[in-house]
């Protein structure tokens, strides 16, 4: 066991990519602490990705990339500006709403950050917004793509927990809006203090016109969730439908995509998906080793020895996720930690959908907490500012996200209401 954990954390510490660290730690365990042949490495890694459901990952990645290419982002931001631009800190409000809307298309936090930030950050700088403020807000707003369906993290969660991805998608709607509203309220008060400008109130004609221009992209989440609810297609097939719809919009409706660029995007999608799927394969081997060492039961006993109180166990679990989020990548946490704790928590009465969405909100916070904070890192890179300069404004935004998490923990109906209403069970 020491070999497994020593190689894993040693590899991460010296900068080896986490997917390779996970895979090598599993191999090291089999070499030095087990009589099981190394052939098991290949077997377990293949089994880990031998899932029809996982096809949703490259399909949703492709859909998001095609939408980003097809002049979708400016349309969404124009609509967001017409709705909330007149509030104090207008462009900050536009950033949050744009990230919420684009997250419902891309399913990726980093994609949100890059697509929205590359257009909005220069405009905010021109209007006098401090770049560290804008970058901190962008990182936290972009992370809403982890919560709002169709979240790629939710697909991985659904597979690792054996939970309905459709119910997870529905469960993420209200928490995603709640978290976004928290960021907007925080931005409002900071904007009043910093005296950031607001935009002119858009007339109803502009609201209608911008909505008309953005309606086709905004139909994407409705098509995905509606199709799943009606039983027209599965969550995996929804990824294919979303990708095809994105192709039609970008190439034939808006005419912003060429066939040459399409094949380039397909190649980029393959590279991105390969990284994620290799991480899943490595985590499958790691999970098998943990099960062989009876680690889940040991962890359960250790946790329950501290307290058997429902709320205390939930708080300890979320505190652990917040801590790990500071040092580990989102999907790695899902694949390593969640399979250990989900049986314990579901046995204690935690609804699997509530648990899954709670994890997504927690990991969205982790994507913005130093030293790793991948979404915050991406935001600072787009803003071209030092990473640590954003820390001054980060705390209030992360605080509002933690408040949303606390509400979700305390009131499970925030998550479970829509899935129960629309899908039953």
C-alpha positions, 0 to 999 in steps of 0.5 A: 500500500505504501508503494501505491500511494508513494509512487502516486504522490511522488509522481505528482510532486515531481510534475509527472502528469497525473494520469501517468502517475496513477497508471505507474503507481498501479503498475508499481504495486503489482510489481512489488507488492503482488503476485498478480501478472502485469497483464492485468494492467492492460486488462483493467485499463481496457475494461475501464474505458470499455463503456458505451456511455463514455462515448458521450465525452468526445461527442460533447467535446466536439459539440462544444468545439464546433459551437465555439467555432461557429460565431456562437459566443458573440451571439450569446454575449449580446443576448446576455448584455441585453438582459443584465448589462444595465446592472452596476458592473454590467460587463461582470454580469454579462460575463456570468450569464454568458458563462452560464449559457455557454456552459449549457452548450460546451459542458466544459469549464476551461472551454467556457473560460477561453471562449468568453474570456477572449472576447470579454476581458479586453472589453472589460479592461477598456471600461476600467475593470481591474484585470485581477477582478475580471480574471477571478470572476471569469475562472469562477464563472467558467467553472459553472460549466462543470455544474450546468448540463451537459457537463462532461464531469457529470458523464464521468460521474454517472459512469463511475457511480452507476447513476442516471446521467439524465437525472444528473443533468436535470439535478444540475440545473437549479444548483448551476443557476443558484451558484451563478446568481451568487457570483452575480450578487458578489460582483454587484457589491464589488462593482459598487465599491470599485465604481465599475460602469454599467451599460445602457439599458437595452430596449425591448426591441434589442432584447428580442433581436438578440434573443432571436439571433441566439435562439438556435444555439440556446436550443442545444440544452433543450434538445439534449435534455428534452430528448433524454426525458422523452426517451428519444435517445440516451445521454450518450446518443445525445452527445451525437445529436448535439455534435450534429446540431452544432455542425449544422449551425456552424457550417450551414446556418452561420457559415463560419466553419469550413470542412478543413477546419472541421477536420482540424477540430475533430483532431483536436477533439481526439487529442482532448478525449484521449487525455480524459479517457487515458485518465479513466483507464488509469483510474480503473487500474488504480481502483482495482488495486484499492479494492484488492487492498480493501481500502474502501472498507478501511476508509469507511471504518475510519470515517465512521469511527469519527462520527456516524452522524449523517450531517457530520459525514457529509461535511467531512466528505465535502471538506476532503473534496475541497482540500483535494481540489486544491491539488488535483484535477477534477476528473482524477478526483472523481475517478479516485475518490468518489467510487470509495465514498459513494457506497458509504454515503448512499448506504447512509441515505444520501440520494445518488443524484444529490451526491453527484451534483454536490460533488460537481459544485464542490469540484467547481470550487476546487477548479479555482482554488490555488495552487492548481485551480485549472479554471483560474489558471486558464483565466489568468492566462487569457487575461495575461496577468500573474496567477497570484494577482487574482487572489485578492478578488478570489476569496469573495467569489469562492465564498459565494460558491461555498455558500451555494454548496452549503445550501445544496448540502442542507437542502437536497430538494434543490438538486432532486426536485427537477429529476423527481418531477420530470423523470420520477424515482 
